[in-house]
Structure formats: structure tokens, C-alpha cells
Amino acid sequence: MSQRPVVVGLLLCEQVIVEERTRNVTPVNCFTMRRVEQLPSEGDRFCVFAALTDGLGDVGVDVVIQHLEDMEEIYRRSATLRFTDPLQNAWFVFHIATCSFPASGVYQVSLWADGESIGQNRFQVIAKEEMP
């Protein structure tokens, strides 16, 4: 039997460093705005970092990115996470390497577990040519 985890925090960042000896995690360059060279953008690279707790067993997880203007889904990837102790905190780091943004605007990254939304974060995409 599995139990969906609870998201304690969800960050968008350039990279996540995991210290080998202690397994401590350092999110690097967290953002709420992405500046892209052109639109539609080429494959943008960043990380979704989530702190999770209260999960148990094998849980199917989806990372979904939507453009909030029209709710168009522009990215979806799936993974299976294994939780052995619901009292233990777990780090989830998902590397996104090929996300293309079709237009400027506000986007949302959502984390889903077994078909239910468990967390989200919003960010804005702006083309450099649109910058003041």
C-alpha cells in the first residue's frame, strides 16, 4: 500500500548540489522569473526541487508545466519514488533539460502524486527583447 507524500516546499532553481558525505542539499539560483533569448524558447534547463514528507511505498510522481494564460500543458515527465518511512523527509530533484516556452507570461510547475496535485510554484517567462 502506498501513501501520497506532502510537499513541504517546492523551488525552481538553476541547479541543486547534493553534498556527497552528508547528503545535504543546496538549491542554487532559485528563481521566479526566466529570461529567454527568444520565443518560442529553445530547450530551457533548470531543476524542480521539492522537500517531501509523509510518503510511504512506491508513488507515481508527475512534474507538469502549464502556461496559466490558457492552461496549455507544455511539459510533463513521470517518475516513481519509493518512500520507506513516512516520518522521514525526502528530497526530490527533477532535472528539466528540454522545456520550450511558447510565449511570455506566467507559468506554473505542479507536482502530482498518484494523480493528485500535491504542490505548485509559479514563475514568469520574459523574452530579452521585451525587457525594459
PENORNOR-V558253 format. One record per backbone hydrogen bond with DSSP energy under -1.0 kcal/mol. NH is the residue of the N-H (numbers start at 0). CO is the residue of the C=O. Records with the same first field share a line. If there is no record, write none. Layout:
NH = CO + CO
//
This chain:
2 = 55
5 = 52
7 = 50
8 = 50
10 = 48
12 = 46
13 = 27
14 = 27
16 = 25
18 = 23
22 = 18
25 = 16
27 = 14
30 = 11
33 = 123
35 = 125
40 = 100
43 = 98
45 = 95
46 = 12
47 = 93
48 = 10
49 = 91
50 = 8
51 = 89
52 = 5
53 = 85
55 = 2
56 = 82
58 = 80
60 = 78
61 = 111
62 = 76
63 = 109
64 = 74
65 = 107
66 = 71
67 = 105
70 = 66
73 = 64
74 = 64
76 = 62
78 = 60
80 = 58
82 = 56
87 = 84
89 = 51
91 = 49
93 = 47
95 = 45
98 = 43
104 = 124
106 = 122
107 = 65
108 = 120
109 = 63
110 = 118
111 = 61
112 = 115
113 = 59
115 = 112
117 = 110
118 = 110
120 = 108
122 = 106
123 = 31
124 = 104
125 = 33
127 = 35
129 = 126
130 = 127
//
